[in-house]
Amino acid sequence: MEIRSVNEDFAVAGQIAPGNVAEIASAGFKSIVCNRPDTEDGAVPHDAVEEAARAAGLEFRFLPVVSGAITQEDVKGMAAILGELPHPVLAYCRSGTRCLNLYGLVQQIKG
């Protein structure tokens, strides 16, 4: 698992599994956001990751975003999630790029 830090409050990663959650918690993250739909090829069902996250004392949110098709509703949803979750937050999808793009769009509407 490769975690790419964007800033002190936000980082992205590719697909994670329940077995990665302990390492994520040890790295100091307080929350995990899944931006990968469960229906994508190779996706680990978000509820398995959510269960591991909650068992580790982390917050978890599921906001599935279709690759290459980020909507305004997705951006608003992510902004709301980031506003309510304890930081730092780790967001994941297939490669991390979708999360990074979504975060950039959230920053544009905040600015």
N, C-alpha and C positions, 0 to 999 in steps of 0.2 A: 504494500500500500504506500503510495506516494502522496504526501500532504503538501500542497502548495499554499503558502501563506500569502494573503493579499495585504493584510494589515494586522494589527494586534487583536482585532475583533472578529476577523473573518478569514477562513481558509477553504480551499476546495480539494476534492479528491475524486478519483475514479471510483467505480463500484466498490463498496465495502461489504463485508460479511459480518455476521454476528461475532465471529472470532476476532475481529479487528477492534471491537468496541473497547475492550480493556486498554489497549494501546492508545486509543483516542482519548479516553478518560485520563490516562496517565500523562498524556501530553498537555493536559490542562483545559481541554474543551469542556464546556458546560452544556452544549446543545448540538444536535445533529439535525440537518434538514435533508430529506431525500427529494431530489428533483427528477428522479428517473421513474417513468411509469413501469408498473410491474409487468406490463404486457410486452416490453421490449425484449428482444432476444438476449439471453444471457443475464437478465436482471435477477437479482436475489430479491425475493418478496420483501417489501418494505416492513411488513409486520414482524418478520423474524429479526430484522435489525432493530426495530422499535422495541421489541421485548428485551433484547440484550441491552439496549441503551437505558431503558427505564430501570432494569435490574442493576445497572452500574451507577444509577443516580443522575443520569443525564436526561434532559428534555429532548423530545423528538417531534418533528413535524413532517408531514408528507404533502408535498406540493408537486404532483407530477406535471412535467413540462415536456411537450413533444419536441424532439430535436429538430432544430432549424425552423421552428414555428412558435417562437415565444410571443405570447399575446399581451396586450395591455393588462388584462385581468391577471395573468401570471406575474407581471411586474408589481401590480398593486398587492397581490397576495403575498409575494416575497417581502415587500416593504413592510407589510403588517406583521408578518412572522418575525422579521428581524427586529422590529420594534418591541416585540413582546418577550422574546427569548433572552435568557441570560447569555452573556458573551464570555469567552469567544465561541463562535459558531463554526462548525464544519459542515459544509454542504457537499453533497455528492451526486453524481450522475454516472454516465458510462465512462467518461474520460476526465470530467471536471470542467470542461470547456463551457458546457451549457450553463452550469452554475456561475462561472466567471462572467459570462455574457449577461446573465440575468442580474447579477450583482451590479454590473456596470450600468445597466438600465435603471436599476433602483436608485443608484447614486445620481443619475441625471434628473430624475423626478424630484429628488430631495434638494438638488441644487438650485 
